[in-house]
Amino acid sequence: MYTVLRFLHVFSAFAFFLIHGATAAAMFALKRERDAKRVEGWLIIRDFATKWMGIPLAILFISGIVMGFMGRWWNQTWIWLAIGVFLAISFAMSGFGRPYHDRLWHAIDPQGHAPPTKKEKRRSSPATTEEIVGLLAKGRPMLLTVIGIVGLGVILWLMMFKPF
Amino acid sequence: MYELLRFLHVLSAMAYFLFHGAVASVTFALRREPGPKRIDALSAVMVFAYAGAPIAGVALVLTGIVMGFMGRWWGDRWLWTSLGLLLVIGILMNRLGKPYLTEGFVRASNREAQTQTPTRAGFAGAMRKFFFHPMFFALTGSVGLAVVLWLMMFKPF
């Protein structure tokens, strides 16, 4: 049973990265984009991938929790550290990534998409090209990639080597 | 050393899927995203994916080969079965996926082509509809990955 769960855990991790690849590609490409229609195309790809990412993430998380009980890992430091790193990555990703995309959506299509925070005023008309270019420049794909890859490396190392 | 290679093997597999995911999203998006502007965006995704996937793929294969020697797995059938399966998936994706993407890009960026119906009558048409579908690629890849992963983790024979 434990091995089956481990199989599910690894498989769902692969599936998660497969889907997450689309959002990573969109983040990098948006930084270079200057055309509103193309920006919209990227945001559609990003939304499509985000919609499906939750399924493998849920399987990954549930199988990990159950394995923690089966393997009696919950009193070990590595598992809590891995969860902490995972949460830190998630907060960083959603903290930098989500408002950026929501702000872009709102700038392109103010009728269909709300601003990312309640403090921000709702636009009555789509943003100008200059405004969109200004928003695009605020993206930090490299920072998110470094956070994601280093974090993934650390989590993987903790899970595979169980050092403490 | 073996454990370190295993770590690198899994890490490169995850990186490979991250890049390959970009291609997978394009195969689905092509069906719904006509228009030259959006097609440009999809083409740029492909460039991103093709830039990174081969590096991760080479790291994955190399670590796998070295581990095969270190673990003395080359005499085991599970390793050859998984390699064979990977080859079959690779050929299928290449032979069917590439024409699908090429045709998809041509149709999506060409207004005249969008109005023409690409369907063929009879058995050939049905086969084309089945194999030239992003869900076919997604299922082939996912089921193939699951079997390869099962072979590597359980080493059943």
Interface residues (C-beta under 8 A of the other chain):
Chain A: T3 R6 F7 V10 F11 A13 F14 A15 F17 L18 I19 H20 G21 A22 A24 A25 A26 F28 A29 R32 E33 D35 K37 R38 V39 E40 G41 W42 I44 I45 F48 A49 I149 L152 G153 L156 W157 M160 F161
Chain B: E3 R6 F7 V10 L11 A13 M14 A15 F17 L18 F19 H20 G21 A22 A24 S25 V26 F28 A29 E33 G35 K37 R38 I39 D40 A41 L42 A44 V45 F48 A49 S142 L145 A146 L149 W150 M153 F154
